[in-house]
Amino acid sequence: MLLNSEERIIECEDGIKLQSFYTPAASSEAPLAILIHGWEGSHESLYQLSTANTLYHLGFSIIRLNLRDHGTSHHLNAELFHSNRLDEVVQAVARIEQDFKPSKLLLCGFSLGGNFALRVTNRAKQAGISLTKTIAVCPALDPADILIKLETSFSLYMKYFMHKWKRSIRKKQELFPDLYDLEEDLQTDSMRDLTEKLVQYYGDYQTINDYFDGYNICGDRLAQIDTPTTILMSKDDPIIDYQGIYTLPETPYIKRYLTEHGGHCGYIKNYKLDSWIDDFIKEQSLSLLQD
């Protein structure tokens, strides 16, 4: 799959560019799967590669889409990534469909990527996107609650995300030194403090809660979904409270799967560290291969 992959830069409105990696299936009639990684992940994240490989060998063409400032895309846009930059992701999915004209279109996201996938699906009809199916694995539901969980759970999670986030911001500073000077702010170990500083300096939000509310998907925020959508969550997820899944709209388009164990996008099934997610996504995607 990787040998057959090539970088594709997707042109969105206002000069915005998103990076993706395309792997064509052997058949020109193959369905297309667009995969979106989690926060500070990328097209090279192991779960992305594993899922992409599973779908590719089923017969899908694959696009691994990077959110702004993820992967090796920091140079493409001057403004920093934040989780409310939904318009450009909607535009990217629409452009992909226009360019490739797939027979069927699958959208699959993990964690924050699952949040984006669900919000794109909610906007799909309005944007003229013809999605066939959406799968969201451990999607970020309530951002304010996620931050509390990170602050109060095993400190390794916070250290992991802060390390990757700071590395990403420093890369942005190196590329755009006239725009960013955040080194003093990067000395903090508090995700809350750093988020508040970035919201204050570079966001259009008065408070951190205003920012979080922008990509909270609980309650009726996904009421416009009219695409068959599968959401998989785990009760022992250390980052995302699964109970938010019960607040989502009661609609025949949204199917919820809740497991006792699985962690956050882990679902390890054996001593080889293989993930059950690949089996689940394969089962959920087989219908797209049928005429």
C-alpha positions as a LaTeX table, in Angstrom:
\begin{tabular}{lrrr}
\hline
Residue & $x$ (\AA) & $y$ (\AA) & $z$ (\AA) \\
\hline
Met1 & 0.00 & 0.00 & 0.00 \\
Leu2 & 2.75 & 2.44 & 0.95 \\
Leu3 & 4.68 & 1.76 & $-2.24$ \\
Asn4 & 1.60 & 2.78 & $-4.20$ \\
Ser5 & 0.95 & 5.96 & $-2.15$ \\
Glu6 & 1.57 & 9.48 & $-3.38$ \\
Glu7 & 1.20 & 12.89 & $-1.77$ \\
Arg8 & $-1.76$ & 14.99 & $-2.89$ \\
Ile9 & $-2.17$ & 18.62 & $-1.78$ \\
Ile10 & $-5.84$ & 19.58 & $-1.60$ \\
Glu11 & $-6.67$ & 23.18 & $-2.48$ \\
Cys12 & $-9.43$ & 24.66 & $-0.33$ \\
Glu13 & $-10.94$ & 28.14 & $-0.25$ \\
Asp14 & $-8.93$ & 31.25 & 0.70 \\
Gly15 & $-5.68$ & 29.63 & $-0.36$ \\
Ile16 & $-5.84$ & 26.98 & 2.37 \\
Lys17 & $-4.07$ & 23.72 & 1.58 \\
Leu18 & $-4.36$ & 20.35 & 3.27 \\
Gln19 & $-2.00$ & 17.45 & 2.81 \\
Ser20 & $-3.15$ & 13.95 & 1.93 \\
Phe21 & $-1.71$ & 10.67 & 0.72 \\
Tyr22 & $-3.54$ & 8.71 & $-1.97$ \\
Thr23 & $-3.32$ & 4.99 & $-2.67$ \\
Pro24 & $-5.40$ & 3.87 & $-5.68$ \\
Ala25 & $-7.04$ & 0.46 & $-5.80$ \\
Ala26 & $-6.54$ & $-1.77$ & $-8.81$ \\
Ser27 & $-10.11$ & $-1.18$ & $-9.99$ \\
Ser28 & $-11.24$ & 2.22 & $-11.21$ \\
Glu29 & $-14.71$ & 1.39 & $-9.83$ \\
Ala30 & $-13.40$ & 0.88 & $-6.29$ \\
Pro31 & $-14.98$ & 2.72 & $-3.36$ \\
Leu32 & $-12.85$ & 5.39 & $-1.72$ \\
Ala33 & $-12.04$ & 5.61 & 2.00 \\
Ile34 & $-10.94$ & 8.93 & 3.54 \\
Leu35 & $-9.18$ & 8.44 & 6.89 \\
Ile36 & $-8.69$ & 11.22 & 9.46 \\
His37 & $-6.18$ & 10.80 & 12.30 \\
Gly38 & $-6.45$ & 12.01 & 15.90 \\
Trp39 & $-4.89$ & 15.09 & 17.51 \\
Glu40 & $-1.13$ & 15.20 & 16.90 \\
Gly41 & $-1.39$ & 12.03 & 14.84 \\
Ser42 & $-0.88$ & 11.92 & 11.08 \\
His43 & $-1.02$ & 9.82 & 7.92 \\
Glu44 & 1.88 & 7.85 & 9.43 \\
Ser45 & 0.16 & 6.93 & 12.71 \\
Leu46 & 0.13 & 3.17 & 13.15 \\
Tyr47 & $-3.65$ & 2.98 & 13.50 \\
Gln48 & $-4.01$ & 4.94 & 10.25 \\
Leu49 & $-1.63$ & 2.64 & 8.43 \\
Ser50 & $-3.25$ & $-0.48$ & 9.84 \\
Thr51 & $-6.78$ & 0.62 & 8.91 \\
Ala52 & $-5.64$ & 1.85 & 5.51 \\
Asn53 & $-3.92$ & $-1.46$ & 4.80 \\
Thr54 & $-7.02$ & $-3.42$ & 5.85 \\
Leu55 & $-9.32$ & $-1.39$ & 3.59 \\
Tyr56 & $-6.83$ & $-1.35$ & 0.72 \\
His57 & $-6.64$ & $-5.15$ & 0.68 \\
Leu58 & $-10.43$ & $-5.27$ & 0.75 \\
Gly59 & $-10.42$ & $-3.30$ & $-2.51$ \\
Phe60 & $-10.74$ & 0.33 & $-1.41$ \\
Ser61 & $-8.77$ & 3.26 & $-2.73$ \\
Ile62 & $-7.39$ & 5.17 & 0.24 \\
Ile63 & $-6.80$ & 8.81 & 1.14 \\
Arg64 & $-5.08$ & 9.50 & 4.46 \\
Leu65 & $-6.00$ & 13.12 & 5.10 \\
Asn66 & $-3.89$ & 15.27 & 7.41 \\
Leu67 & $-5.49$ & 18.04 & 9.41 \\
Arg68 & $-3.69$ & 21.39 & 9.23 \\
Asp69 & $-0.27$ & 21.36 & 10.96 \\
His70 & $-0.21$ & 17.57 & 11.19 \\
Gly71 & 2.14 & 15.22 & 9.42 \\
Thr72 & 4.55 & 17.25 & 7.33 \\
Ser73 & 2.07 & 20.00 & 6.48 \\
His74 & 3.10 & 22.86 & 8.80 \\
His75 & 4.47 & 24.89 & 5.89 \\
Leu76 & 1.23 & 24.89 & 3.89 \\
Asn77 & $-0.71$ & 27.46 & 5.94 \\
Ala78 & 0.44 & 30.39 & 8.06 \\
Glu79 & $-2.35$ & 30.21 & 10.67 \\
Leu80 & $-2.19$ & 27.67 & 13.47 \\
Phe81 & $-4.38$ & 24.58 & 13.62 \\
His82 & $-7.27$ & 24.49 & 16.03 \\
Ser83 & $-10.17$ & 22.09 & 16.34 \\
Asn84 & $-12.81$ & 24.50 & 15.05 \\
Arg85 & $-11.27$ & 24.70 & 11.58 \\
Leu86 & $-14.08$ & 22.55 & 10.23 \\
Asp87 & $-14.80$ & 24.45 & 7.01 \\
Glu88 & $-11.49$ & 23.50 & 5.40 \\
Val89 & $-11.98$ & 19.81 & 6.21 \\
Val90 & $-15.50$ & 19.89 & 4.75 \\
Gln91 & $-14.08$ & 21.59 & 1.65 \\
Ala92 & $-11.28$ & 19.04 & 1.40 \\
Val93 & $-13.69$ & 16.09 & 1.52 \\
Ala94 & $-15.91$ & 17.79 & $-1.08$ \\
Arg95 & $-12.90$ & 18.44 & $-3.33$ \\
Ile96 & $-11.74$ & 14.84 & $-2.99$ \\
Glu97 & $-15.15$ & 13.59 & $-4.06$ \\
Gln98 & $-15.23$ & 16.00 & $-7.01$ \\
Asp99 & $-11.75$ & 15.03 & $-8.18$ \\
Phe100 & $-11.96$ & 11.25 & $-7.77$ \\
Lys101 & $-15.70$ & 10.67 & $-8.33$ \\
Pro102 & $-15.72$ & 7.41 & $-6.33$ \\
Ser103 & $-18.50$ & 4.88 & $-6.73$ \\
Lys104 & $-18.97$ & 4.97 & $-2.94$ \\
Leu105 & $-17.37$ & 7.13 & $-0.27$ \\
Leu106 & $-16.41$ & 6.03 & 3.25 \\
Leu107 & $-15.27$ & 8.56 & 5.87 \\
Cys108 & $-13.47$ & 7.15 & 8.90 \\
Gly109 & $-11.96$ & 9.08 & 11.81 \\
Phe110 & $-10.24$ & 8.34 & 15.10 \\
Ser111 & $-10.47$ & 10.38 & 18.33 \\
Leu112 & $-10.38$ & 14.06 & 17.28 \\
Gly113 & $-10.49$ & 12.78 & 13.70 \\
Gly114 & $-13.69$ & 10.95 & 14.64 \\
Asn115 & $-15.07$ & 14.25 & 15.91 \\
Phe116 & $-14.18$ & 15.91 & 12.59 \\
Ala117 & $-15.65$ & 12.99 & 10.62 \\
Leu118 & $-18.97$ & 13.29 & 12.45 \\
Arg119 & $-19.10$ & 17.06 & 11.99 \\
Val120 & $-18.29$ & 16.70 & 8.28 \\
Thr121 & $-21.08$ & 14.13 & 8.01 \\
Asn122 & $-23.43$ & 16.54 & 9.75 \\
Arg123 & $-22.58$ & 19.16 & 7.10 \\
Ala124 & $-22.37$ & 16.76 & 4.15 \\
Lys125 & $-25.77$ & 17.46 & 2.58 \\
Gln126 & $-25.30$ & 21.22 & 2.90 \\
Ala127 & $-21.85$ & 20.93 & 1.27 \\
Gly128 & $-23.03$ & 18.66 & $-1.55$ \\
Ile129 & $-21.01$ & 15.67 & $-0.32$ \\
Ser130 & $-22.47$ & 12.23 & $-1.06$ \\
Leu131 & $-21.14$ & 10.08 & 1.75 \\
Thr132 & $-22.06$ & 6.41 & 1.73 \\
Lys133 & $-20.98$ & 5.64 & 5.29 \\
Thr134 & $-19.13$ & 7.19 & 8.23 \\
Ile135 & $-17.24$ & 5.39 & 11.00 \\
Ala136 & $-16.00$ & 7.22 & 14.11 \\
Val137 & $-13.73$ & 5.39 & 16.57 \\
Cys138 & $-13.58$ & 6.85 & 20.09 \\
Pro139 & $-14.60$ & 10.30 & 18.81 \\
Ala140 & $-13.90$ & 13.34 & 20.99 \\
Leu141 & $-17.34$ & 14.24 & 22.35 \\
Asp142 & $-17.05$ & 16.98 & 24.99 \\
Pro143 & $-13.67$ & 18.80 & 24.78 \\
Ala144 & $-14.02$ & 20.48 & 28.18 \\
Asp145 & $-14.54$ & 17.09 & 29.83 \\
Ile146 & $-11.59$ & 15.61 & 27.91 \\
Leu147 & $-9.26$ & 18.26 & 29.29 \\
Ile148 & $-10.41$ & 17.50 & 32.83 \\
Lys149 & $-9.77$ & 13.80 & 32.25 \\
Leu150 & $-6.28$ & 14.53 & 30.94 \\
Glu151 & $-5.58$ & 16.74 & 33.94 \\
Thr152 & $-6.76$ & 14.15 & 36.48 \\
Ser153 & $-5.75$ & 10.83 & 34.90 \\
Phe154 & $-2.39$ & 9.08 & 34.53 \\
Ser155 & 0.12 & 11.87 & 33.89 \\
Leu156 & 1.76 & 10.00 & 31.02 \\
Tyr157 & $-1.14$ & 10.91 & 28.75 \\
Met158 & $-0.73$ & 14.63 & 29.43 \\
Lys159 & 3.05 & 14.46 & 28.99 \\
Tyr160 & 2.65 & 12.57 & 25.71 \\
Phe161 & 0.23 & 15.06 & 24.16 \\
Met162 & 2.03 & 18.12 & 25.49 \\
His163 & 5.35 & 16.90 & 24.09 \\
Lys164 & 3.88 & 16.39 & 20.63 \\
Trp165 & 1.89 & 19.64 & 20.72 \\
Lys166 & 4.88 & 21.75 & 21.76 \\
Arg167 & 7.01 & 20.12 & 19.08 \\
Ser168 & 4.37 & 21.02 & 16.49 \\
Ile169 & 4.15 & 24.65 & 17.68 \\
Arg170 & 7.95 & 25.02 & 17.60 \\
Lys171 & 7.99 & 23.69 & 14.06 \\
Lys172 & 5.42 & 26.33 & 13.14 \\
Gln173 & 7.56 & 29.05 & 14.76 \\
Glu174 & 10.59 & 27.97 & 12.76 \\
Leu175 & 8.62 & 28.21 & 9.53 \\
Phe176 & 6.87 & 31.52 & 10.36 \\
Pro177 & 9.21 & 33.38 & 12.76 \\
Asp178 & 7.61 & 36.74 & 11.98 \\
Leu179 & 4.21 & 35.49 & 13.13 \\
Tyr180 & 4.92 & 33.42 & 16.22 \\
Asp181 & 6.99 & 33.92 & 19.34 \\
Leu182 & 5.54 & 31.52 & 21.90 \\
Glu183 & 8.69 & 30.17 & 23.52 \\
Glu184 & 7.88 & 31.75 & 26.88 \\
Asp185 & 4.37 & 30.32 & 26.80 \\
Leu186 & 5.72 & 26.89 & 25.86 \\
Gln187 & 7.52 & 26.62 & 29.19 \\
Thr188 & 4.28 & 25.61 & 30.90 \\
Asp189 & 3.34 & 21.99 & 31.53 \\
Ser190 & $-0.35$ & 22.90 & 31.73 \\
Met191 & $-2.44$ & 22.09 & 28.66 \\
Arg192 & $-5.15$ & 24.38 & 30.00 \\
Asp193 & $-2.78$ & 27.35 & 30.31 \\
Leu194 & $-1.30$ & 26.86 & 26.86 \\
Thr195 & $-4.74$ & 26.45 & 25.28 \\
Glu196 & $-5.94$ & 29.65 & 26.97 \\
Lys197 & $-2.91$ & 31.56 & 25.68 \\
Leu198 & $-3.41$ & 30.37 & 22.10 \\
Val199 & $-7.14$ & 31.10 & 22.25 \\
Gln200 & $-6.34$ & 34.59 & 23.56 \\
Tyr201 & $-3.61$ & 35.36 & 21.01 \\
Tyr202 & $-4.73$ & 33.60 & 17.86 \\
Gly203 & $-8.36$ & 32.60 & 18.26 \\
Asp204 & $-11.67$ & 34.36 & 17.87 \\
Tyr205 & $-12.86$ & 33.18 & 21.27 \\
Gln206 & $-13.19$ & 35.15 & 24.48 \\
Thr207 & $-12.79$ & 32.14 & 26.76 \\
Ile208 & $-11.49$ & 28.60 & 26.57 \\
Asn209 & $-15.05$ & 27.35 & 27.10 \\
Asp210 & $-16.24$ & 29.27 & 24.03 \\
Tyr211 & $-13.54$ & 27.47 & 22.05 \\
Phe212 & $-14.45$ & 24.05 & 23.46 \\
Asp213 & $-18.12$ & 24.61 & 22.76 \\
Gly214 & $-17.27$ & 25.12 & 19.09 \\
Tyr215 & $-16.42$ & 21.45 & 18.57 \\
Asn216 & $-18.50$ & 19.82 & 21.29 \\
Ile217 & $-20.73$ & 17.29 & 19.50 \\
Cys218 & $-22.95$ & 16.21 & 22.40 \\
Gly219 & $-26.68$ & 16.90 & 22.53 \\
Asp220 & $-28.43$ & 17.71 & 19.25 \\
Arg221 & $-25.38$ & 19.09 & 17.45 \\
Leu222 & $-25.32$ & 16.12 & 15.04 \\
Ala223 & $-29.03$ & 16.27 & 14.27 \\
Gln224 & $-28.44$ & 16.89 & 10.54 \\
Ile225 & $-26.71$ & 13.55 & 9.93 \\
Asp226 & $-28.53$ & 11.57 & 7.24 \\
Thr227 & $-25.70$ & 9.19 & 6.32 \\
Pro228 & $-25.40$ & 5.70 & 7.88 \\
Thr229 & $-22.98$ & 6.39 & 10.72 \\
Thr230 & $-21.29$ & 4.01 & 13.14 \\
Ile231 & $-19.76$ & 5.19 & 16.42 \\
Leu232 & $-17.51$ & 2.84 & 18.41 \\
Met233 & $-16.56$ & 3.69 & 22.01 \\
Ser234 & $-15.13$ & 1.95 & 25.05 \\
Lys235 & $-16.24$ & 2.21 & 28.68 \\
Asp236 & $-12.62$ & 2.14 & 29.88 \\
Asp237 & $-11.42$ & 4.93 & 27.60 \\
Pro238 & $-9.13$ & 6.99 & 29.87 \\
Ile239 & $-9.54$ & 10.17 & 27.82 \\
Ile240 & $-13.14$ & 10.31 & 26.59 \\
Asp241 & $-16.22$ & 9.76 & 28.77 \\
Tyr242 & $-18.35$ & 7.27 & 26.87 \\
Gln243 & $-21.56$ & 8.47 & 28.55 \\
Gly244 & $-21.71$ & 11.41 & 26.16 \\
Ile245 & $-22.77$ & 8.90 & 23.50 \\
Tyr246 & $-26.19$ & 8.70 & 25.18 \\
Thr247 & $-26.84$ & 12.39 & 24.49 \\
Leu248 & $-26.54$ & 12.01 & 20.70 \\
Pro249 & $-29.71$ & 12.23 & 18.59 \\
Glu250 & $-31.95$ & 9.17 & 18.47 \\
Thr251 & $-31.96$ & 8.59 & 14.73 \\
Pro252 & $-31.87$ & 5.50 & 12.50 \\
Tyr253 & $-28.77$ & 6.93 & 10.83 \\
Ile254 & $-26.55$ & 6.70 & 13.94 \\
Lys255 & $-25.60$ & 3.29 & 15.35 \\
Arg256 & $-23.70$ & 3.13 & 18.63 \\
Tyr257 & $-21.35$ & 0.32 & 19.62 \\
Leu258 & $-20.08$ & 0.36 & 23.21 \\
Thr259 & $-17.52$ & $-2.13$ & 24.54 \\
Glu260 & $-16.42$ & $-2.83$ & 28.12 \\
His261 & $-12.74$ & $-2.68$ & 27.19 \\
Gly262 & $-10.62$ & $-1.15$ & 24.46 \\
Gly263 & $-9.06$ & 1.94 & 25.96 \\
His264 & $-8.63$ & 4.91 & 23.67 \\
Cys265 & $-8.50$ & 3.62 & 20.06 \\
Gly266 & $-6.60$ & 0.57 & 21.31 \\
Tyr267 & $-8.78$ & $-2.54$ & 21.30 \\
Ile268 & $-5.76$ & $-4.83$ & 21.55 \\
Lys269 & $-6.86$ & $-8.42$ & 20.88 \\
Asn270 & $-3.70$ & $-10.52$ & 21.29 \\
Tyr271 & $-0.10$ & $-10.60$ & 22.50 \\
Lys272 & 1.08 & $-9.41$ & 19.07 \\
Leu273 & $-0.72$ & $-6.11$ & 19.81 \\
Asp274 & $-3.04$ & $-6.52$ & 16.83 \\
Ser275 & $-6.11$ & $-4.31$ & 17.07 \\
Trp276 & $-9.70$ & $-5.51$ & 16.90 \\
Ile277 & $-10.58$ & $-2.15$ & 15.28 \\
Asp278 & $-9.40$ & $-3.43$ & 11.90 \\
Asp279 & $-11.83$ & $-6.36$ & 12.14 \\
Phe280 & $-14.64$ & $-4.02$ & 13.17 \\
Ile281 & $-14.01$ & $-1.54$ & 10.36 \\
Lys282 & $-13.72$ & $-4.39$ & 7.86 \\
Glu283 & $-17.10$ & $-5.75$ & 8.94 \\
Gln284 & $-18.69$ & $-2.29$ & 8.80 \\
Ser285 & $-17.25$ & $-1.59$ & 5.33 \\
Leu286 & $-18.06$ & $-4.80$ & 3.47 \\
Ser287 & $-21.43$ & $-3.47$ & 2.31 \\
Leu288 & $-19.65$ & $-0.77$ & 0.29 \\
Leu289 & $-18.03$ & $-3.44$ & $-1.85$ \\
Gln290 & $-21.38$ & $-4.88$ & $-2.90$ \\
Asp291 & $-23.20$ & $-3.67$ & $-5.99$ \\
\hline
\end{tabular}
